[in-house]
Amino acid sequence: MINKDQVEADYKQIQDEICAALEQLDGKAKFEEELWEREGGGGGRTRVIQDGNIFEKGGVNFSAVHGQLPETVKKALKIEQDDFFAAGISIVIHPSHPMVPIIHMNIRYFEMPSSFIPGQEPVRWFGGGIDLTPHYIIDEDARYFHSHLKSVCDQYNAEFYHRFKLWADDYFFIKHRNETRGIGGIFYDRLTATEDLTWETIIEFSKSLGRSFIPIYSELVKRNRDKKYTDEQQLWQYQRRSRYAEFNLVYDAGTKFGLETNGRIESILMSLPPTAKWLYNYQPKPGSEEEKTLSLLKKGINWV
């Protein structure tokens, strides 16, 4: 059975572990923490790191909120109960180096306490995922990233990686650009227990996914942090950041949920990059690394 207080405590611990490891990885910048309370109930710990050796801006946020759901959210979720509890960690890192990728991770738990009626299945689920947005797609890094995620998924269910990889391809898609946000990863939502999947397995998978963040990102940073780059490559980085911003503001469900439940604006929009550029009708040079990256921003690529 799920103990939401224990889920909250576990997520807090994972936030602490990730922040300590990222500070060590950067070697300069430290996280600034802001504790906040939500007017409708609950609160969180916003932690931001910026202007470091590697990280230009990043956030590792924890929240545990509760209260009444707005009608718009109830309709979107297709549920009737008014009350909710939601806990989660949300991470976005924007590196200063064009060869180090943007990374995003989220793990979360949601329940509606008033649905806990004896003899009936209550409304509750887990969601989350990790996806990678390289400014320049490096084949070896993409294969490493997806292979590591598959190994995490395979510990808990042989179908998780394939199922959640396809879900990520569809979710992290910028429809108005007809391109994926990056090379995807895994994404899942409303994951509940079934005859073949216990709540204990789902909880442990959620925590393992959270703890996979540091070994995955540390390896990618170390592979690329010392590479030389040009002004043109940094301009391309800013161009790719603009696509990231477009997705988060137009399509991201977490951003919409936070805004519609009276969440904290600074925490919700932490995912936006510090600097981005929108170049008019940019066309990469034929045969360039920029053109290669654009050619790989599509669904269905098998990196494993």
N, C-alpha and C positions, 0 to 999 in steps of 0.2 A: 504494500500500500504506500501511497505517496504522502510524505510529510512535507508540506510546503515550507515550513520553517527550516527543515533540514536542507531542502533545495536552495533556499535563500542563503543559508550559511555556506553551503558548498560553493555556490557561485561567487560569494564574497572572497572565499579563500583562493579560488582560481584567479579572480581579478588581482589579488595581492601577488600571487606567483608571477603572473604575466608582467605586471608593472615592474617588479624587482628585476626580472630577466631583461626587459627592454632597456632599463636604465644601465644595466651592466653592458649590454650590447652597444649602446650608443657611446658610453664612456664620458659623456659631458652633461647632457641635459637631465633634469630631474622632473618628475611629475608634480604638477600643482593640483591639489585636491580641493574640491568645493563640495561641501555637503549641502543638500537641498531637500526641501519638503514640498510635496505636491498638495495643492489646495484641497483636492478631493480626497486625498488619503495616500499615505506612503511617502516615499522619497528615494534618494539615491546618493551615489558617490560619483561625481564627475571628476575624472583625472585626465589632464592634458599635458602632453610633453611637446616642446617646440624649440626651434633654433638650436638643435643639437648637432653633433658631428654627422649623424645620419638622418635623423628625423626632423624634417622641417616643421611638420605638425602632425600630431597623432592624439588619439583619445582612446582610453580604456574605461568605459563607463559601466557602472552597475546601477540597476534600479529595481525596486520592489514596490509596486504601487497597487492601490486598490480603491474601490469606490463604485460609482454608478456609471454605466456605459451610456454614451450619447446614442440617440436613435439612429444616427447615420452609421455608427459602428455596429450596432445590433443588426441592422439590415445587411451590412456588408458581410458579417459573420454568420448570418442566417440563424440567429438565436433569439430567444424571447426573454431570458433572465436579464435583470438589470445590473446585478452586482458582479464584480470581477476582481481577481487577483492576478497579477502578472509580475514575474521576476525574470531578469535576464542580464546578460553581459553583451555589450556592443563595442566592437573595436574597428577603427579605421586608422591606417598609418599612411601618411604621405611623406615619402623620403625626399631628400633634396637631390639625390643622385639619379639621373635619368635611367641608369641601368638597374637600379634597385626598384622592384615593382611595388605598386600600391597593393595593400592587402586589407581584406575586410573579413571579420568573423562575427557571428552572433549565435548565442545559445539562449533559449528562453523557455519558460513554463507559463502556462495560462490555465486558470480554472475559474469556474463560477460557483461559489459556495452554496448558493440557494438551490442548485441542481442536485445536491447531495441528498437524495431521498432513498431510504432503504428499499432495496429491491429494484432500483433503477440505476442505469449507468450514468454517472455524473458527467457534466461537460468539463473536460480537461484535456490538455494535450501539450506536447513538446514540439519545438521547432528549432531551426538553426541552420548553420552551414558556414563554409569558408569558401571565398572565391578570390582569385588573383587577377590583378589588372596590370600587366607589364606595360611600360611605355614602349619597350622593344621586346618582342617575343623571342625568347631564346629557347630553342627546342629542348635542350638538355634540362633546363630549369622547369619547363612545362611538364616534361615527363617525370621529373623528380617530384614535383608538387602533386600531380595526380596519383602517382604510385604510392606516395605516403598516405594520401587520403584513402585510397583503396585498402591499404593495409589496416588502417583504423576501422573502416567499415566492416571488413571481412572478419574482424574479431567478434562481431556481434550478429551479423546476418549476411549471408552470401549474396543477397539481392540488393543490399543497401547502396553499394557504390554505383552500380549501373542505373538503378532507379533514381537516386538522388543527383547523379551527374546529369541525366537527361532533364531533370527538373531545374537544375541550375542553368543549363543551356537556354531553356525557355524563359526562366525568370529574369536572368541578367541580360536581357535583349533590349536594345534601344530601337524601338520600332521605327521612329521617325528618321533614323540613320541607316536602318537595315543592317545593323552590326551588333555583335555582342559587346558587352562592356569590357571584357578581357578574355581570358582563357577559361572562364567558368571555375568549376570546383564541384562542390556538392551543396544542395539546398533541400530542405524538407520542412513541412509544416503540418500541423494537426496530426502528429504521429501519436497514435494511441495503442493501448494493449489489445492484442487479439489472441486467438487460441494458440498461435505460434510465436507470439511476441509478448513477453511479460513487461510489466512496468519497471521492474528492477533492471532488466536489460536496457530499456529505453533510457532510464536515468543514468546508468553507467556509460552508455554510449554518448549521451550529452556531455558528461564530464570528461570523457576521454577525448572527445572532439575539441573541447575547450583547451585541454592540456596539450593537444597536438600543435597548437598555434606557435609556441616558442621553438620547438625543434625544427618545424617547417620554415618559419621566417628567418630564424638565425642562420640556417644554412644558405638561404637565398641571399641574405645580406652579405655574408662572408664571401660568397662567390663573386659578388659584383661591386662591393663598396670601394675597391681600390682601382677600378678601371678609369682611365682618362676619358673625358668627354668634351665635346665642343659646344660653343654657344648655339649652334644650329640644333644640336641634339637636345639641349635644354629647352629651346623654343618648341620642339616637338613634344617634349614632356608636358609643357603648359597646354599645348593643344589637346593632348590626350586627357589631361585633367578636366578640361571643359566638358568632355563627353561624360566623365564620371559625375560631374555636377549635374548635367542634364538628366541622367538616369535617376539620381537620388531625389531631385526636385519634382520630376514628372511621374515616375513609376514606382518608386520604392514604397512598399507597404508599411514598413516600420516607421518611415518618416510621416506617412499619412496618419497612422495610428497615434503616434505621439502628438501630432498637432491637434487631432480631433478629440483626444482625451485630456486636453489642457496640460500637456507635458511641458517640460522646461525647454524653452527655445534654444538656449545655448548648447544644451546636451544633444538635442535632436539634430541640430545643424552642425554639430561637431564634425560630421563626415565630409563637409565641403573643404576643398583644398585652399591653402592660403593664397595661392596665385594661379590663375588660369587665363588662357587666351582663346579667343574665338577669331581665327583667321578666316577671311572670306574666301570660300570656294578653294580651299587649299588642295593641291594635287601633288602627291609625292613624285619624286623623280623615278622614271622606269628603272627597275633593277635595284633600287635602294632598299636599305633596311626598313625604312618607313613604309615602303610599298609592300614589303614582305609582311610586316606586322598587320597592315590593313587586310591583306589577303587571308590572314588566319583568324580574323574576328568574325567567325561564323559558327553556327551550331554544328554538332555532330562530329567534331574532330575527336578521334580516339587517341589519347595521349599515353595510354598504358599498353 
